[in-house]
């Protein structure tokens, strides 16, 4: 292995509609080599070779439960990857489904279609425990994030630390151990992501896509500021692991 290579971050994409998006450029700008792989490629020799030298892992979103193995046969391998990273202290960031998968693997509980779905821009609140967290320190006020989920983490894994919450969804962000984080929201997504959403399906939930887009665009500067902060600090963890 070359000692002068950039630290490698592997991101697992669970849905074509939930890519790493703007996080790719941010992570690369922070000094990481980034490889985004589809979940179905887990287990391929080339991807296994990447994982063997990985310094950080991101698990992305998708309209699945963490154990929907029939719909997504790669999920057992993704769960193994999460457990492997946890056991070795490799920095891991789970986003939406990825956060739920992290919680599931570490002993928490995820429930399908629980509570009220969150769509578009929503406010979340940092907890007091966030003040000492490597990613969330300094976030003292509510901040806006893009959300798109109906399933929720309803019980955190043993020993996990709750870092952000909201009245609609208690577990918005958490940390497992010292090196793994889950966020229910989408720091990789800009307001433009909403342009790909199904307007008719949202209307059936009593939501207006146009109004959701306008609100997401209104708060985009602050949402981007927070997302960039979290991404940069996670990249620091990966660099530190290297």
C-alpha positions as CSV (number, residue, x, y, z in Angstrom):
1,X,0.0,0.0,0.0
2,X,1.3,3.4,-0.9
3,X,1.9,5.5,2.2
4,X,1.2,8.8,0.3
5,X,-2.2,8.0,-1.1
6,X,-5.2,10.1,-0.1
7,X,-7.5,8.5,2.6
8,X,-10.2,6.5,0.9
9,X,-13.9,7.0,1.6
10,X,-16.4,4.5,0.2
11,X,-20.0,5.5,-0.1
12,X,-22.7,2.8,-0.7
13,X,-25.6,4.0,-2.8
14,X,-28.8,2.2,-2.1
15,X,-31.0,4.0,-4.6
16,X,-30.2,5.8,-7.9
17,X,-32.2,8.7,-6.5
18,X,-30.0,9.1,-3.4
19,X,-26.4,9.6,-4.6
20,X,-23.6,11.2,-2.6
21,X,-24.3,14.4,-4.6
22,X,-22.6,17.5,-3.2
23,X,-20.8,15.6,-0.5
24,X,-18.5,14.1,-3.2
25,X,-17.0,17.5,-4.1
26,X,-16.8,18.6,-0.4
27,X,-15.0,15.4,0.7
28,X,-12.6,15.5,-2.3
29,X,-11.9,19.2,-1.4
30,X,-11.1,18.1,2.1
31,X,-8.4,15.7,0.9
32,X,-10.2,12.4,0.5
33,X,-10.4,9.9,-2.3
34,X,-14.1,9.1,-2.9
35,X,-15.5,6.0,-4.4
36,X,-19.3,5.7,-4.7
37,X,-20.5,2.2,-5.3
38,X,-24.0,0.8,-5.8
39,X,-25.2,-1.5,-3.1
40,X,-25.6,-4.4,-5.5
41,X,-21.8,-4.3,-6.2
42,X,-21.0,-5.2,-2.6
43,X,-19.3,-8.5,-2.7
44,X,-17.7,-8.0,-6.1
45,X,-13.9,-8.5,-6.1
46,X,-13.1,-4.9,-7.1
47,X,-15.4,-3.4,-4.4
48,X,-14.0,-5.8,-1.8
49,X,-10.5,-4.7,-2.7
50,X,-11.6,-1.0,-2.1
51,X,-13.2,-1.9,1.3
52,X,-10.0,-3.7,2.4
53,X,-8.2,-0.3,2.3
54,X,-11.0,2.0,3.3
55,X,-10.5,4.8,5.8
56,X,-14.1,5.9,6.0
57,X,-17.6,4.7,5.0
58,X,-20.9,6.5,4.1
59,X,-24.1,4.6,3.8
60,X,-26.7,6.5,1.8
61,X,-30.5,6.6,1.7
62,X,-33.2,4.7,-0.1
63,X,-36.8,3.7,0.3
64,X,-36.1,0.5,2.2
65,X,-36.0,-0.9,5.7
66,X,-32.5,-2.0,6.9
67,X,-33.6,-5.6,6.7
68,X,-35.6,-5.5,3.4
69,X,-33.3,-8.2,2.0
70,X,-35.9,-9.5,-0.4
71,X,-36.2,-6.1,-2.1
72,X,-32.5,-5.3,-1.8
73,X,-30.4,-8.5,-1.7
74,X,-27.2,-6.6,-1.0
75,X,-28.4,-5.4,2.5
76,X,-26.9,-8.3,4.4
77,X,-23.5,-7.3,3.0
78,X,-24.1,-3.7,3.8
79,X,-25.0,-4.6,7.4
80,X,-21.7,-6.7,7.5
81,X,-19.8,-3.6,6.3
82,X,-21.4,-1.4,9.0
83,X,-20.5,-4.0,11.7
84,X,-17.0,-4.4,10.3
85,X,-16.4,-0.6,10.4
86,X,-17.8,-0.3,13.9
87,X,-15.6,-3.1,15.2
88,X,-12.5,-1.5,13.7
89,X,-13.2,2.1,14.6
90,X,-13.4,3.2,11.0
91,X,-15.4,6.4,10.7
92,X,-18.9,5.8,9.4
93,X,-21.7,8.1,8.5
94,X,-25.2,6.7,7.9
95,X,-27.7,8.9,6.1
96,X,-31.5,8.2,6.3
97,X,-31.6,4.5,5.5
98,X,-27.9,4.4,6.3
99,X,-28.6,5.8,9.7
100,X,-31.4,3.3,10.3
101,X,-29.1,0.5,9.1
102,X,-26.4,1.6,11.6
103,X,-29.0,1.7,14.4
104,X,-30.2,-1.8,13.4
105,X,-26.8,-3.3,13.3
106,X,-25.8,-1.8,16.7
107,X,-28.8,-3.1,18.5
108,X,-31.4,-0.3,18.0
109,X,-35.0,-0.6,16.6
110,X,-36.4,0.8,13.4
111,X,-40.1,0.8,12.6
112,X,-41.7,1.1,9.2
113,X,-44.1,4.0,8.5
114,X,-43.9,5.3,12.0
115,X,-45.5,8.6,13.0
116,X,-45.8,11.5,10.5
117,X,-43.7,11.4,7.3
118,X,-41.2,14.2,7.0
119,X,-40.9,15.7,3.5
120,X,-39.0,18.8,2.4
121,X,-37.2,21.2,4.7
122,X,-37.7,20.6,8.5
123,X,-36.1,22.1,11.6
124,X,-34.2,19.8,13.9
125,X,-32.8,20.7,17.4
126,X,-29.3,19.8,18.7
127,X,-29.3,18.1,22.1
128,X,-27.2,19.2,25.0
129,X,-25.0,16.1,24.3
130,X,-24.2,17.6,20.8
131,X,-22.0,20.2,22.5
132,X,-19.2,17.7,23.0
133,X,-19.6,15.8,19.8
134,X,-16.9,15.9,17.1
135,X,-19.4,16.6,14.3
136,X,-22.2,18.6,16.0
137,X,-20.3,20.8,18.5
138,X,-21.2,24.5,18.2
139,X,-24.7,23.9,16.8
140,X,-26.8,25.4,19.6
141,X,-29.9,26.4,17.7
142,X,-32.5,24.7,15.5
143,X,-31.3,24.3,11.9
144,X,-33.0,23.3,8.7
145,X,-32.4,20.1,6.9
146,X,-33.9,18.2,3.9
147,X,-36.0,15.2,4.9
148,X,-37.8,12.5,3.0
149,X,-38.8,9.5,5.2
150,X,-41.6,7.7,6.8
151,X,-39.6,5.0,8.7
152,X,-37.9,5.9,12.0
153,X,-35.4,4.8,14.5
154,X,-37.5,4.4,17.6
155,X,-34.9,3.0,20.0
156,X,-31.3,3.9,19.9
157,X,-28.6,1.2,20.2
158,X,-27.3,0.6,23.8
159,X,-24.9,3.3,24.7
160,X,-25.7,5.5,21.7
161,X,-25.8,9.3,22.1
162,X,-28.7,11.3,20.8
163,X,-27.4,14.4,19.0
164,X,-30.4,16.0,17.4
165,X,-34.2,15.6,17.7
166,X,-37.5,17.1,16.6
167,X,-41.1,16.9,17.8
168,X,-42.1,14.7,14.8
169,X,-39.1,12.4,14.8
170,X,-37.2,12.0,18.1
171,X,-34.0,10.4,16.6
172,X,-32.7,12.9,14.0
173,X,-29.0,12.3,14.7
174,X,-27.0,10.0,16.9
175,X,-23.5,8.6,17.6
176,X,-22.5,5.0,18.2
177,X,-19.2,4.7,20.0
178,X,-16.6,7.3,19.0
179,X,-16.5,6.9,15.3
180,X,-20.0,6.2,13.8
181,X,-22.8,8.7,13.2
182,X,-26.3,8.4,11.9
183,X,-28.5,11.3,10.6
184,X,-32.1,10.8,9.6
185,X,-31.9,13.9,7.3
186,X,-30.1,14.4,4.0
187,X,-27.0,16.7,4.2
188,X,-26.1,15.7,0.7
189,X,-29.3,17.1,-0.8
190,X,-30.0,20.6,-2.0
191,X,-33.5,22.1,-2.5
192,X,-33.2,21.1,-6.2
193,X,-33.5,17.4,-5.1
194,X,-37.2,18.1,-4.5
195,X,-37.7,18.7,-8.2
196,X,-37.4,14.9,-8.8
197,X,-40.2,14.1,-6.2
198,X,-43.6,12.7,-7.2
199,X,-46.1,15.6,-7.0
200,X,-49.1,13.3,-7.1
201,X,-47.8,11.1,-4.3
202,X,-47.1,14.1,-2.1
203,X,-50.6,15.4,-2.8
204,X,-52.0,12.2,-1.4
205,X,-50.2,13.0,1.8
206,X,-51.8,16.4,1.8
207,X,-48.6,18.1,0.8
208,X,-47.9,20.7,-1.9
209,X,-44.6,20.1,-3.8
210,X,-44.4,23.8,-4.9
211,X,-44.7,25.0,-1.3
212,X,-42.1,22.4,-0.1
213,X,-39.7,23.6,-2.8
214,X,-40.1,27.3,-2.0
215,X,-39.5,26.7,1.7
216,X,-36.4,24.5,1.0
217,X,-35.0,27.2,-1.3
218,X,-35.7,29.9,1.3
219,X,-33.6,28.2,4.0
220,X,-31.0,26.7,1.6
221,X,-28.1,29.0,2.7
222,X,-28.3,27.9,6.4
223,X,-29.0,24.3,5.5
224,X,-25.9,24.3,3.3
225,X,-23.8,25.9,6.0
226,X,-24.7,23.2,8.5
227,X,-24.3,20.4,5.9
228,X,-20.9,21.7,5.0
229,X,-19.8,21.9,8.6
230,X,-20.9,18.3,9.3
231,X,-19.2,17.0,6.1
232,X,-16.0,18.8,6.9
233,X,-15.8,17.4,10.4
234,X,-16.6,13.9,9.2
235,X,-13.8,14.2,6.6
236,X,-11.5,15.3,9.5
237,X,-12.4,12.0,11.3
238,X,-11.5,10.0,8.2
239,X,-8.2,11.9,7.8
240,X,-7.5,11.3,11.5
241,X,-8.1,7.6,11.1
242,X,-5.6,7.5,8.3
